[in-house]
């Protein structure tokens, strides 16, 4: 497995755990959940851009 794939798997698993934890603690319709999901989306896009730029 490539190094960039390992990085992506680690990031996505961390983000999924963060999303599930915030869903359990605050609930689906909370404003905190919306901020967490937005942060996870931005973090995932940034990870994709950075890893694709570094490991060409």
C-alpha positions, 0 to 999 in steps of 0.5 A, spaced: 500 500 500 502 506 498 504 511 503 499 516 501 493 511 501 495 510 508 495 517 510 488 518 507 486 511 511 488 514 517 485 521 516 478 518 514 478 513 520 479 519 525 474 524 522 469 518 522 470 517 529 470 524 530 463 524 527 460 518 530 462 521 537 459 528 536 453 525 533 452 520 540 454 526 544 450 532 541 445 529 537 443 530 529 440 537 529 445 540 534 449 546 531 455 543 534 454 537 529 453 541 523 460 545 525 464 538 526 461 535 519 463 542 516 470 541 519 471 534 517 469 536 510 474 541 509 479 537 513 478 531 508 478 536 502 485 539 504 488 532 505 486 530 498 489 536 495 495 536 500 497 528 499 496 529 491 500 535 491 506 532 495 506 524 492 505 526 485 
